[in-house]
Amino acid sequence: MLDSAKQKKLRSHRQFDYFISAGSDCLSGIMNINMKDVFLDPSVGIEIYKKGRSLLHSLIGEDVPVSIPISTPLIKYGHANCLGSQLSFPDIGQVGIKSNFKGYEQTIGSLKNKIDFASAAMTPFYLDYYNQLKKAFPDEKVYWGWQWEGPVTTAWELVGESFMYDLYDKPDLLKKFMHAVTESIVDYCKFFCEVEGTDFLNPFPDNGRVCDDIAAMLPPAMWSEFVLPYWKMFFDGPVNEAKIHCEDMTCEHLKFLEPAGIVDYDSGISPKLNPKVINENTSMPFGWRLGSFNYEEMTTQDISDFVFQAVADGASYVFTCIESVMCKPQTVEKIRVFNDSAEKAKQMLDTGKNKEDIADLVSADGRKKFWANWHH
């Protein structure tokens, strides 16, 4: 991990950027294909990329840089499935997960014996899926979406709802369990990179960022015992850059990011935070996301103000992810405004303008709305 002095310099040295992305759920939506079929049929996964990408580019416009990486279906529960949690595949929507917990001692014992991830649970199916995609797109980078979550989220996935009680009732046993789980995550990440043949710092998605949303459900007073040690353990394992995605954090949680050595923070959808709050309470680069559900109620002026105010208040990058519900004319126009506003901010900063100049672009109504009346 970086020392504190180097960490503090990262934000000032980070060049502002932005991105717009779309995944298989978006492509399947515009093609009227059930996600269940995408999850469980490689031929359908191949079809949505062969046909869906051109449909989306035609709808959004070729001049808008939308990233659509080819990947097996993104399932963040791959590692947890290898450890015994069960998956369910609804016709519409994302994969569900259900704990099949056998008890702490038994699970810790099985983890000490190490897991053969390549043959565990649904891994063979998604390895075959991955190989079929690579054959279908031999000249393009193909990613493996059979992924993992952070230490707290993985522990919760394995234990189920009793995890929250055991924080109070069985803290010492839970810590022992979380240590074993985190070791397993490190092992899984190494296995994952062997499959992809890539450096861990650059896998899709999240650019090497670990996702640990359940950590935000723990009160700040518990983070020193039940979050920070396991984040540090993970970041001292397969990576040398500590990047985190954790949704629904509060201002009181932010103080733990620097001690964890975080060099890139994505708050995702966090209603109690905004760029100004994050900027004032952290030192590392951070991103700010415009959620898909926000577009419906926002005007094009709101979109532009959102981008400019986020940049003015310290966001190192802004981003948005296109979902199928956004693929209609009035929303497409807003996506284009997001792109144009972010590109304008980038050009201004790249040519010597400062964040105060960006703030001048925010409308009078926008200055009132962002962030006092903004509900993420």
Secondary structure by P-SEA (a helix, b strand, c coil): cccaaaaaaccccccccccccccaaaaaaaacccaaaaaccaaaaaaaaacaaaaaaaaaccccccccccccccccaaaaaaabbbbbbcccbbbbbbbbcccaaaaaaaaaaccccccccaaaaaaaaaaaaaaacccbbbbbccccccaaaaaaaaccccccccccccaaaaaaaaaaaaaaaaaaaaaaaaaaccccccccccccbbbbcccccccccccccccaaaaaaaaaccccbbbbbbcccccccccccccccccbbbbcccccccaaaaaacccccccccccccccccccaaaaaaaaaaaaaacccccccccccccccaaaaaaaaaaaaaaaaaaaaaaacccaaaaaaaccaaaaaaccccccc
